[in-house]
Amino acid sequence: MPYCDLRKGRYSAHGMTYHITTVTKGRAPLCADFTLGRVVVRQIKRLQDEGHADTLCFVVMPEHLHWLMVLRGGTLSDGVRRLKGRTAQVLGRPVWQPSFYDHALREDEDSRILARYIVANPLRAGLVERIADYPLWNSVWLDGALSG
């Protein structure tokens, strides 16, 4: 599917919870490098600090990102574009494919269940045996989460 088809019907609603998934350019495992993965984490936090989104959880995988967030300002596309652009600017090279997938949670969907699924990605991928051993994730349902 061409990436422009992913944008058809995309609607941004402030206060709505979205699950964003985006992949690195060519699915290269760029974020297997902890330092590069932390660049992505800092940009997620920056968007929160700027009032664009309230992050509920995220996991930065070697070749993709899952981000569960509540949209607070701007559009969904603007926020993801800022995240991708700023990451590329810091790293000095293209990082992401131009598209992203988004899913707006329905009222009957439990964000905590989805968050557990998201942060368990490293376990399912066989990267770690315990999620506590994976460094590039966070969730608001942890003590002190997303504070720094």
Contact map, one row per residue, 1 for C-alpha under 8 A:
1110110000000000000000000000000000000000000000000000000000000000000000000000000000000000000000000000000000000000000000000000000000000000000000000000
1111110000000000000000000000000000000000000000000000000000000000000000000000000000000000000000000000000000000000000000000000000000000000000000000000
1111111000000000000000000000000000000000000000000000000000000000000000000000000000000000000000000111000000000000000000000000000000000000000000000000
0111111100000000000000000000000000000000000000000000000000000000000000000000000000000000000000000010000000000000000000000000000000000000000000000000
1111111100000000000000000000000000000000000000000000000000000000000000000000000000000000000000000000000000000000000000000000000000000000000000000000
1111111101000000000000000000000000000000000000000000000000000000000000000000000000000000000000000011100000000000000000000000000000000000000000000000
0011111111000000000000000000000000000000000000000000000000000000000000000000000000000000000000000000000000000000000000000000000000000000000000000000
0001111111000000000000000000000000000000000000000000000000000000000000000000000000000000000000000000000000000000000000000000000000000000000000000000
0000001111100000000000000000000000000000000000000000000000000000000000000000000000000000000000000000000000000000000000000000000000000000000000000000
0000011111110000000000000000000000000000000000000000000000000000000000000000000000000000000000000000000000000000000000000000000000000000000000000000
0000000011111000000000000000000000000000000000000000000000000000000000000001000000000000000000000000000000000000000000000000000000000000000000000000
0000000001111100000000000000000000000000000000000000000000000000000000100011000000000000000000000000000000000000000000000000000000000000000000000000
0000000000111111000000000000000000000000000000000000000000000000000000100010000000000000000000000000000000000000000000000000000000000000000000000000
0000000000011111000000000000000000000000000000000000000000000000000001111000000000000000000000000000000000000000000000000000000000000000000000000000
0000000000001111100000000000000000000000000000000000000000000000000001110000000000000000000000000000000000000000000000000000000000000000000000000000
0000000000001111110000000000000000000000000000000000000000000000000001100000000000000000000000000000000110000000000000000000000000000000000000000000
0000000000000011111000000000000000000000000000000000000000000000000111100000000000000000000000000000000110000000000000000000000000000000000000000000
0000000000000001111100000000000000000000000000000000000000000000001111100000000000000000000000000000011110000000000000000000000000000000000000000000
0000000000000000111110000000000000000000000000000000000000000000011110000000000000000000000000000000011110000000000000000000000000000000000000000000
0000000000000000011111000000000000000000000000000000000000000000111110000000000000000000000000000001111000000000000000000000000000000000000000000000
0000000000000000001111100000000000000000000000000000000000000001111000000000000000000000000000000001110000000000000000000000000000000000000000000000
0000000000000000000111110000000000000000000000000000000000000001110000000000000000000000000000011011100000000000000000000000000000000000000000000000
0000000000000000000011111010000000000000000000000000000000000011100000000000000000000000000000011001000000000000000000000000000000000000000000000000
0000000000000000000001111111110000000000000000000000000000000011000000000000000000000000000000111000000000000000000000000000000000000000000000000000
0000000000000000000000111111000000000000000000000000000000000000000000000000000000000000000001111000000000000000000000000000000000000000000000000000
0000000000000000000000011111000000000000000000000000000000000000000000000000000000000000000000001000000000000000000000000000000000000000000000000000
0000000000000000000000111111100000000000000000000000000000000011000000000000000000000000000000000000000000000000000000000000000000000000000000000000
0000000000000000000000011111110000000000000000000000000000000110000000000000000000000000000000000000000000000000000000000000000000000000000000000000
0000000000000000000000010011111100000000000000000000000000000110000000000000000000000000000000000000000000000000000000000000000000000000000000000000
0000000000000000000000010001111110011000000000000000000000000110000000000000000000000000000000100000000000000000000000000000000000000000000000000000
0000000000000000000000000000111111111000000000000000000000011110000000000000000000000000000000000000000000000000000000000000000000000000000000000000
0000000000000000000000000000111111011000000000000000000000001110000000000000000000000000000000000000000000000000000000000000000000000000000000000000
0000000000000000000000000000011111111000000000000000000000000100000000000000000000000000000000000000000000000000000000000000000000000000000000000000
0000000000000000000000000000001111111100000000000000000000000000000000000000000000000000000000000000000000000000000000000000000000000011000000000000
0000000000000000000000000000001011111110000000000000000000000000000000000000000000000000000000000000000000000000000000000000000000000000000000000000
0000000000000000000000000000011111111111000000000000000000000000000000000000000000000000001000000000000000000000000000000000000000000000000000000000
0000000000000000000000000000011111111111100000000000000000010100000000000000000000000000000000000000000000000000000000000000000000000001000000000000
0000000000000000000000000000000001111111110000000000000000000000000000000000000000000000000000000000000000000000000000000000000000000001000000000000
0000000000000000000000000000000000111111111000000000000000000000000000000000000000000010010000000000000000000000000000000000000000000000000000000000
0000000000000000000000000000000000011111111100000000000000010000000000000000000000100010000000000000000000000000000000000000000000000000000000000000
0000000000000000000000000000000000001111111110000000000000010000000000000000000000000000000000000000000000000000000000000000000000000001000000000000
0000000000000000000000000000000000000111111111000000000000000000000000000000000000000000000000000000000000000000000000000000000000000000000000000000
0000000000000000000000000000000000000011111111100000000000000000000000000000000000100110000000000000000000000000000000000000000000000000000000000000
0000000000000000000000000000000000000001111111110000001000000000000000000000000000100000000000000000000000000000000000000000000000000000000000000000
0000000000000000000000000000000000000000111111111000001000000000000000000000000000000000000000000000000000000000000000000000000000000000000000000101
0000000000000000000000000000000000000000011111111100000000000000000000000000000000000000000000000000000000000000000000000000000000000000000000000000
0000000000000000000000000000000000000000001111111111100000000000000000000000001000100000000000000000000000000000000000000000000000000000000000000000
0000000000000000000000000000000000000000000111111111111000000000000000000000000000000000000000000000000000000000000000000000000000000000000000000000
0000000000000000000000000000000000000000000011111111000000000000000000000000000000000000000000000000000000000000000000000000000000000000000000000000
0000000000000000000000000000000000000000000001111111100000000000000000000000000000000000000000000000000000000000000000000000000000000000000000000000
0000000000000000000000000000000000000000000000111111110000000000000000011000000000000000000000000000000000000000000000000000000000000000000000000000
0000000000000000000000000000000000000000000000111111110000000000000000111100001000000000000000000000000000000000000000000000000000000000000000000000
0000000000000000000000000000000000000000000000110111111000000000000011111000000000000000000000000000000000000000000000000000000000000000000000000000
0000000000000000000000000000000000000000000000010011111100000000000011110000000000000000000000000000000000000000000000000000000000000000000000000000
0000000000000000000000000000000000000000000110010000111111000000001111000000000000000000000000000000000000000000000000000000000000000000001100000100
0000000000000000000000000000000000000000000000000000011111000000001111000000000000000000000000000000000000000000001000000000000000000000001110000000
0000000000000000000000000000000000000000000000000000001111100000001110000000000000000000000000000000000000000000001001100000000000000000111100000000
0000000000000000000000000000000000000000000000000000001111110000111100000000000000000000000000000000000000000000001001100000000000000000111000000000
0000000000000000000000000000000000000000000000000000000011111000111000000000000000000000000000000000000000000000000001101000000000000001110000000000
0000000000000000000000000000001000001001100000000000000001111101110000000000000000000000000000000000000000000000000000000000000000000001100000000000
0000000000000000000000000000001100000000000000000000000000111111110000000000000000000000000000000000000000000000000000001100000000000001000000000000
0000000000000000000000000001111110001000000000000000000000011111000000000000000000000000000000000000000000000000000000000000000000000000000000000000
0000000000000000000000110011111100000000000000000000000000001111100000000000000000000000000000000000000000000000000000000000000000000000000000000000
0000000000000000000011110010000000000000000000000000000000011111110000000000000000000000000000000000000000000000000000000000000000000000000000000000
0000000000000000000111100000000000000000000000000000000001111011111000000000000000000000000000000000000000000000000000000000000000000000000000000000
0000000000000000001111000000000000000000000000000000000001111001111100000000000000000000000000000000000000000000000001000000000000000000000000000000
0000000000000000011110000000000000000000000000000000001111100000111110000000000000000000000000000000000000000000000000000000000000000000000000000000
0000000000000000111100000000000000000000000000000000001111000000011111000000000000000000000000000000000000000000001000000000000000000000000000000000
0000000000000000111100000000000000000000000000000000111110000000001111100000000000000000000000000000000000000000000000000000000000000000000000000000
0000000000000111110000000000000000000000000000000000111100000000000111110000000000000000000000000000000000000000000000000000000000000000000000000000
0000000000011111110000000000000000000000000000000001110000000000000011111111000000000000000000000000000000000000000000000000000000000000000000000000
0000000000000110000000000000000000000000000000000011110000000000000001111100000000000000000000000000000000000000000000000000000000000000000000000000
0000000000000100000000000000000000000000000000000011100000000000000000111110000000000000000000000000000000000000000000000000000000000000000000000000
0000000000000000000000000000000000000000000000000001000000000000000000111111011000000000000000000000000000000000000000000000000000000000000000000000
0000000000011000000000000000000000000000000000000000000000000000000000101111111000000000000000000000000000000000000000000000000000000000000000000000
0000000000110000000000000000000000000000000000000000000000000000000000100111111100000000000000000000000000000000000000000000000000000000000000000000
0000000000000000000000000000000000000000000000000000000000000000000000000011111110000000000000000000000000000000000000000000000000000000000000000000
0000000000000000000000000000000000000000000000000000000000000000000000000111111111000000000000000000000000000000000000000000000000000000000000000000
0000000000000000000000000000000000000000000000100001000000000000000000000111111111100000000000000000000000000000000000000000000000000000000000000000
0000000000000000000000000000000000000000000000000000000000000000000000000001111111110000000000000000000000000000000000000000000000000000000000000000
0000000000000000000000000000000000000000000000000000000000000000000000000000111111111000000000000000000000000000000000000000000000000000000000000000
0000000000000000000000000000000000000000000000000000000000000000000000000000011111111100000000000000000000000000000000000000000000000000000000000000
0000000000000000000000000000000000000001001100100000000000000000000000000000001111111110000000000000000000000000000000000000000000000000000000000000
0000000000000000000000000000000000000000000000000000000000000000000000000000000111111111000000110000000000000000000000000000000000000000000000000000
0000000000000000000000000000000000000000000000000000000000000000000000000000000011111111100000000000000000000000000000000000000000000000000000000000
0000000000000000000000000000000000000000001000000000000000000000000000000000000001111111110000000000000000000000000000000000000000000000000000000000
0000000000000000000000000000000000000011001000000000000000000000000000000000000000111111111000100000000000000000000000000000000000000000000000000000
0000000000000000000000000000000000000000000000000000000000000000000000000000000000011111111111110000000000000000000000000000000000000000000000000000
0000000000000000000000000000000000000000000000000000000000000000000000000000000000001111111110000000000000000000000000000000000000000000000000000000
0000000000000000000000000000000000000010000000000000000000000000000000000000000000000111111100000000000000000000000000000000000000000000000000000000
0000000000000000000000000000000000010000000000000000000000000000000000000000000000000011111110000000000000000000000000000000000000000000000000000000
0000000000000000000000000000000000000000000000000000000000000000000000000000000000000001111111000000000000000000000000000000000000000000000000000000
0000000000000000000000000000000000000000000000000000000000000000000000000000000000000001101111100000000000000000000000000000000000000000000000000000
0000000000000000000000001000000000000000000000000000000000000000000000000000000000000001000111110000000000000000000000000000000000000000000000000000
0000000000000000000000011000010000000000000000000000000000000000000000000000000000010011000011111000000000000000000000000000000000000000000000000000
0000000000000000000001111000000000000000000000000000000000000000000000000000000000010001000001111100000000000000000000000000000000000000000000000000
0000000000000000000001111100000000000000000000000000000000000000000000000000000000000000000000111111000000000000000000000000000000000000000000000000
0010000000000000000000000000000000000000000000000000000000000000000000000000000000000000000000011111000000000000000000000000000000000000000000000000
0011010000000000000001000000000000000000000000000000000000000000000000000000000000000000000000001111100000000000000000000000000000000000000000000000
0010010000000000000111100000000000000000000000000000000000000000000000000000000000000000000000001111110000000000000000000000000000000000000000000000
0000010000000000000111000000000000000000000000000000000000000000000000000000000000000000000000000011111000000000000000000000000000000000000000000000
0000000000000000011110000000000000000000000000000000000000000000000000000000000000000000000000000001111100000000000000000000000000000000000000000000
0000000000000000011100000000000000000000000000000000000000000000000000000000000000000000000000000000111110000000000000000000000000000000000000000000
0000000000000001111000000000000000000000000000000000000000000000000000000000000000000000000000000000011111000000000000000000000000000000000000000000
0000000000000001111000000000000000000000000000000000000000000000000000000000000000000000000000000000001111111010000000000000000000000000000000000000
0000000000000000000000000000000000000000000000000000000000000000000000000000000000000000000000000000000111111000000000000000000000000000000000000000
0000000000000000000000000000000000000000000000000000000000000000000000000000000000000000000000000000000011111100000000000000000000000000000000000000
0000000000000000000000000000000000000000000000000000000000000000000000000000000000000000000000000000000011111100000000000000000000000000000000000000
0000000000000000000000000000000000000000000000000000000000000000000000000000000000000000000000000000000011111110000000000000000000000000000000000000
0000000000000000000000000000000000000000000000000000000000000000000000000000000000000000000000000000000000111111110000000000000000000000000000000000
0000000000000000000000000000000000000000000000000000000000000000000000000000000000000000000000000000000010001111111000000000000000000000000000000000
0000000000000000000000000000000000000000000000000000000000000000000000000000000000000000000000000000000000000111111100000000000000000000000000000000
0000000000000000000000000000000000000000000000000000000000000000000000000000000000000000000000000000000000000111111110000000000000000000000000000000
0000000000000000000000000000000000000000000000000000000000000000000000000000000000000000000000000000000000000111111111000000000000000000000000000000
0000000000000000000000000000000000000000000000000000000111000000000100000000000000000000000000000000000000000011111111100000000000000000001000000000
0000000000000000000000000000000000000000000000000000000000000000000000000000000000000000000000000000000000000001111111110000000000000000000000000000
0000000000000000000000000000000000000000000000000000000000000000000000000000000000000000000000000000000000000000111111111000000000000000000000000000
0000000000000000000000000000000000000000000000000000000011100000010000000000000000000000000000000000000000000000011111111000000000000000000000000000
0000000000000000000000000000000000000000000000000000000011100000000000000000000000000000000000000000000000000000001111111100000000100000110000000000
0000000000000000000000000000000000000000000000000000000000000000000000000000000000000000000000000000000000000000000111111111000000100000000000000000
0000000000000000000000000000000000000000000000000000000000101000000000000000000000000000000000000000000000000000000011111111100000000000000000000000
0000000000000000000000000000000000000000000000000000000000001000000000000000000000000000000000000000000000000000000000111111111100100100000000000000
0000000000000000000000000000000000000000000000000000000000000000000000000000000000000000000000000000000000000000000000011111111111100000000000000000
0000000000000000000000000000000000000000000000000000000000000000000000000000000000000000000000000000000000000000000000011111111000000000000000000000
0000000000000000000000000000000000000000000000000000000000000000000000000000000000000000000000000000000000000000000000001111111000000000000000000000
0000000000000000000000000000000000000000000000000000000000000000000000000000000000000000000000000000000000000000000000000111111110000000000000000000
0000000000000000000000000000000000000000000000000000000000000000000000000000000000000000000000000000000000000000000000000111111110000100000000000000
0000000000000000000000000000000000000000000000000000000000000000000000000000000000000000000000000000000000000000000000000110011111101100000000000000
0000000000000000000000000000000000000000000000000000000000000000000000000000000000000000000000000000000000000000000000000010011111101000000000000000
0000000000000000000000000000000000000000000000000000000000000000000000000000000000000000000000000000000000000000000000000010000111111100000000000000
0000000000000000000000000000000000000000000000000000000000000000000000000000000000000000000000000000000000000000000000110110000111111100000000000000
0000000000000000000000000000000000000000000000000000000000000000000000000000000000000000000000000000000000000000000000000000000001111110000000000000
0000000000000000000000000000000000000000000000000000000000000000000000000000000000000000000000000000000000000000000000000000000111111110000000000000
0000000000000000000000000000000000000000000000000000000000000000000000000000000000000000000000000000000000000000000000000100001101111111100000000000
0000000000000000000000000000000001000000000000000000000000000000000000000000000000000000000000000000000000000000000000000000000000011111100000000000
0000000000000000000000000000000001001100100000000000000000111000000000000000000000000000000000000000000000000000000000000000000000000111110000000000
0000000000000000000000000000000000000000000000000000000011110000000000000000000000000000000000000000000000000000000000100000000000000111111000000000
0000000000000000000000000000000000000000000000000000000011100000000000000000000000000000000000000000000000000000000000100000000000000001111101001100
0000000000000000000000000000000000000000000000000000001111000000000000000000000000000000000000000000000000000000001000000000000000000000111111001100
0000000000000000000000000000000000000000000000000000001110000000000000000000000000000000000000000000000000000000000000000000000000000000011111111100
0000000000000000000000000000000000000000000000000000000100000000000000000000000000000000000000000000000000000000000000000000000000000000001111101000
0000000000000000000000000000000000000000000000000000000000000000000000000000000000000000000000000000000000000000000000000000000000000000011111111000
0000000000000000000000000000000000000000000000000000000000000000000000000000000000000000000000000000000000000000000000000000000000000000000111111000
0000000000000000000000000000000000000000000000000000000000000000000000000000000000000000000000000000000000000000000000000000000000000000000101111110
0000000000000000000000000000000000000000000000000000000000000000000000000000000000000000000000000000000000000000000000000000000000000000011111111111
0000000000000000000000000000000000000000000010000000001000000000000000000000000000000000000000000000000000000000000000000000000000000000011100011111
0000000000000000000000000000000000000000000000000000000000000000000000000000000000000000000000000000000000000000000000000000000000000000000000011111
0000000000000000000000000000000000000000000010000000000000000000000000000000000000000000000000000000000000000000000000000000000000000000000000001111
